[in-house]
């Protein structure tokens, strides 16, 4: 019976980040599929609307495209605004707190130096 070697630091870090990689892949897939909406819309307009001169078809296609653009904008702002904002804010907060503790040194951040005056 052989034992497996202990995972390296890199392997442990990648395993810890696996859910984030999966969510980034799903987000990328969804956004890239939504980026195909304008070309598909134009193809459908040229294929269905112009040949049949149907305003109902044009209206429904336009309604679907507008809905998908709204979904794409909301999805981007929600994921990038909420999730990334919270990650960046927590990281920035930890940097500010750390630099506040070290504010007596010459390497203190400008934010801390402005507040200390």
N, C-alpha and C positions, 0 to 999 in steps of 0.2 A: 504494500500500500504506500503510495507516494503522497506526500503532502504538497499542497500548493504553496508557492512562495508568497510571502506577504506582499500585498499590493503597494505599489510605489505611491509617492505623494501625488504624482500626476494622475495616476489611475483613480485615486480616491477623490481628487478634485473633479475629474471628468464624471465620475459616478454621482457626485453631489450636484453637478450642474445638468445632469441628464434631463430632468423635467423642463428646465429652461430652454435647452436645445430643442426639445420636442415642441414646446409652445411656439418657439421662434419659427420652426419649420412649418407648423400649421398656419401661423400668421402669414408667413411668406407665401404659402400655397394659396390661401384665401385671397390675399391682395393681388397676386399675379393672375388668378382667375378673373378677378374683378377688372383688371387692366385690359382684359380681352373684350370687355363690354362695348366700347366705342366701335372697334372694327366690326364686331358682329352686328351691332345696330345698323351700321352703314350697309353691310351686306344684306340685311333683312329689308331695309328700306328700298334698296335698289332691286332686290329680287321680288318682294311681295307688294310693296306700296306703289311703286311706279308702274309696274305692269298691270295691276288691278285698279289703280286709282282709288284705293279704298282709304278714306280718312279715318275710319274706325280702326283699321289695322295700324295706321300711323299713330293714332292716339294711344292705343294699347302698348305698342312698342316703346313709345316715348315715356309712358307712365312706368313701365318696367325699368327702363334705363335710369330714369330719375330716382326711382326707389333704390336701385342698386348703387347709384352714386351716393345717396344719403347713407345707406348702410356702410359703404366703404369709408366715408368721412367720419361717421360715428365710430366705426371700428378702429380706425387709425387714431382718432383723438382719445378714445377710451383706453386703448392698449398703451399707446405712446404717452399720453398725458397722465393717466392715473398710475399705471404700473411703473413706467420708467421714471416718472416724477417722484414717486415714493422712494424708489431705489436711489435716485440721485440725491433726493433731499436727505435721506438717512445717511448716505455717504458724506455729503457736504456737512451735515450736522456733526458727524463724528470727527471730521477734519477740523472744524471750528473748535470743538470742545478740546481736542488734542492740542491745537495750537494755543488755546487759551491757557492750558496748563503749562505750556512751555513759553508763555509770553515774555518771560524775563530774558529769553535768549534773543540773539540777533536775527533769528530766522522766523520770527512770529509773522503771521499773515497780516496783510494790510488792513483787513477788517478788524482784527483785534487791536492793532495799533491805533486806528482811528477812534475806536470806542474807548480806549484807555486814556486818551488825552483829555 
